[in-house]
């Protein structure tokens, strides 16, 4: 379990870069949904990509920082219940870190399935449990509204992470040298 939580200079740099990209995507590359205050966010595809490459700590911080900065810039202050939920979702995405062979140049059937099961679990926990409960506790939001928003966010963010995250990981794994592909002459 310790291997998931190792923090190196590489992890710190990836977190800063990932948070900056997440912030920009979260602010500018989204498609609104018919449910108030919810959008199809491409940023979760990027956070799932970074979390799979650098682990849960990087994933959680990327989404938490990126969402907080985006909210602060756009609305004047973060909506903490959803900022925390973003961090939780991307933290959970990071459990694909040592369960896929992306760094070994392999990201096929089983790895794609593993990644997508993990990201769906992360999105369900974050958007159907964490965000609605915190909305009710912190902001006294109406129960029906927050669970509807959470359900829509869970579906849209699962699609974003599933499609964009998978494509980014496929592209990245193709750039890696496959294990055993080099021979000594």
C-alpha positions in Angstrom: 0.0 0.0 0.0 2.9 2.3 0.7 3.8 2.4 -3.0 0.7 4.4 -3.7 1.7 7.2 -1.4 5.3 7.8 -2.3 5.9 11.5 -3.2 8.9 12.4 -5.3 10.0 15.5 -7.1 8.4 14.1 -10.3 5.1 13.8 -8.4 5.3 17.4 -7.2 6.1 18.7 -10.7 3.3 16.6 -12.2 0.9 17.9 -9.5 1.6 21.5 -10.4 1.4 21.0 -14.1 -1.8 18.8 -13.7 -3.5 21.4 -11.5 -2.8 24.2 -14.0 -4.2 22.1 -16.9 -7.2 21.0 -14.8 -7.9 24.6 -13.9 -7.9 25.8 -17.5 -10.0 22.8 -18.8 -12.4 23.2 -15.8 -13.0 26.8 -16.7 -13.0 26.8 -20.5 -13.6 23.3 -21.9 -16.9 22.1 -20.6 -20.4 21.4 -21.9 -23.3 22.6 -19.7 -26.0 20.0 -18.8 -29.7 20.7 -18.3 -29.3 20.3 -14.5 -28.2 23.6 -12.8 -24.5 24.0 -11.9 -23.4 20.7 -13.6 -21.4 20.3 -16.8 -19.5 17.7 -18.8 -16.0 18.5 -17.6 -13.0 17.4 -19.7 -10.8 18.1 -16.8 -11.7 14.8 -15.2 -10.2 12.9 -18.2 -6.9 14.7 -17.6 -7.0 14.2 -13.8 -7.6 10.5 -14.3 -4.6 10.4 -16.7 -2.3 12.1 -14.2 -3.6 10.1 -11.3 -2.9 6.8 -13.1 0.6 7.9 -13.9 1.6 9.5 -10.6 -0.7 8.0 -7.9 -3.5 9.0 -5.6 -1.7 11.9 -3.9 -1.0 13.7 -7.2 -4.5 12.9 -8.5 -6.3 14.2 -5.4 -4.2 17.4 -5.2 -4.5 18.1 -9.0 -8.3 18.1 -8.9 -8.6 19.7 -5.5 -6.3 22.6 -6.3 -7.5 23.0 -9.9 -11.2 23.0 -8.9 -10.6 25.4 -6.0 -8.6 27.9 -8.2 -11.2 27.7 -10.9 -14.1 28.4 -8.5 -12.2 31.2 -6.9 -11.4 32.9 -10.2 -14.9 32.4 -11.7 -17.2 32.8 -8.7 -15.1 34.6 -6.1 -14.8 31.6 -3.7 -14.7 27.8 -4.0 -17.8 25.7 -3.5 -16.0 23.5 -1.0 -18.3 20.5 -1.1 -17.6 19.9 -4.8 -13.9 20.9 -4.5 -13.5 18.2 -1.9 -15.5 15.7 -4.1 -13.2 16.5 -7.0 -10.2 15.7 -4.9 -11.8 12.5 -3.6 -12.6 11.3 -7.1 -9.2 11.9 -8.5 -7.5 10.5 -5.3 -9.4 7.2 -6.0 -8.5 7.4 -9.7 -4.9 7.1 -8.5 -5.4 3.6 -7.4 -5.0 2.6 -11.0 -1.4 3.8 -10.6 0.2 0.4 -9.8 -2.7 -1.7 -11.2 -2.0 -0.9 -14.8 1.0 -1.4 -17.0 0.9 2.0 -18.7 4.6 2.7 -17.9 5.6 -0.6 -19.4 4.0 0.3 -22.7 1.1 -2.0 -22.1 -2.5 -0.6 -21.8 -4.8 -3.1 -23.3 -8.0 -5.0 -22.4 -7.4 -5.9 -18.7 -5.7 -2.6 -17.9 -8.4 -0.5 -19.6 -11.1 -2.4 -17.7 -9.2 -2.0 -14.4 -8.7 1.7 -15.0 -12.4 2.2 -15.9 -13.7 0.2 -12.9 -11.5 2.3 -10.6 -12.5 5.7 -12.1 -16.2 4.8 -12.0 -15.9 3.8 -8.4 -14.2 7.1 -7.7 -16.9 9.1 -9.5 -19.7 7.3 -7.8 -18.3 7.8 -4.3 -17.4 11.5 -5.0 -20.6 12.6 -6.7 -23.3 10.3 -5.2 -21.9 10.4 -1.6 -19.4 13.0 -0.8 -20.7 16.0 -2.8 -24.4 15.7 -1.9 -23.7 15.0 1.8 -21.3 18.0 2.1 -23.8 20.2 0.1 -26.4 19.4 2.7 -24.1 19.7 5.7 -22.2 22.8 4.7 -24.6 24.8 2.5 -28.0 23.4 3.6 -28.9 22.7 0.0 -32.2 20.8 -0.9 -31.7 17.0 -0.8 -33.5 16.3 -4.1 -31.4 18.9 -6.0 -28.0 17.8 -4.7 -28.6 14.1 -5.4 -29.8 14.9 -8.9 -26.8 17.1 -9.5 -24.5 14.3 -8.0 -26.0 11.6 -10.2 -25.6 13.7 -13.4 -22.0 14.7 -12.4 -21.2 11.0 -11.7 -22.4 9.9 -15.1 -20.7 12.8 -17.0 -17.4 12.7 -15.1 -17.3 8.9 -15.6 -17.7 9.4 -19.3 -15.0 12.1 -19.4 -12.6 10.0 -17.4 -13.5 6.9 -19.3 -13.2 8.3 -22.8 -10.6 11.0 -22.5 -8.6 9.3 -19.7 -8.5 6.0 -21.7 -7.4 7.8 -24.9 -4.7 9.7 -23.1 -3.4 6.6 -21.4 -3.4 4.6 -24.7 -1.5 7.4 -26.4 1.0 7.6 -23.5 1.6 3.9 -23.3 2.3 3.8 -27.0 5.3 6.1 -26.3 6.8 3.8 -23.7 9.3 1.1 -24.5 7.7 -2.3 -24.0 9.2 -4.6 -21.5 11.5 -7.2 -23.3 11.3 -5.4 -26.6 15.0 -4.4 -26.5 17.6 -7.0 -27.1 21.4 -7.0 -26.5 23.5 -7.8 -29.6 
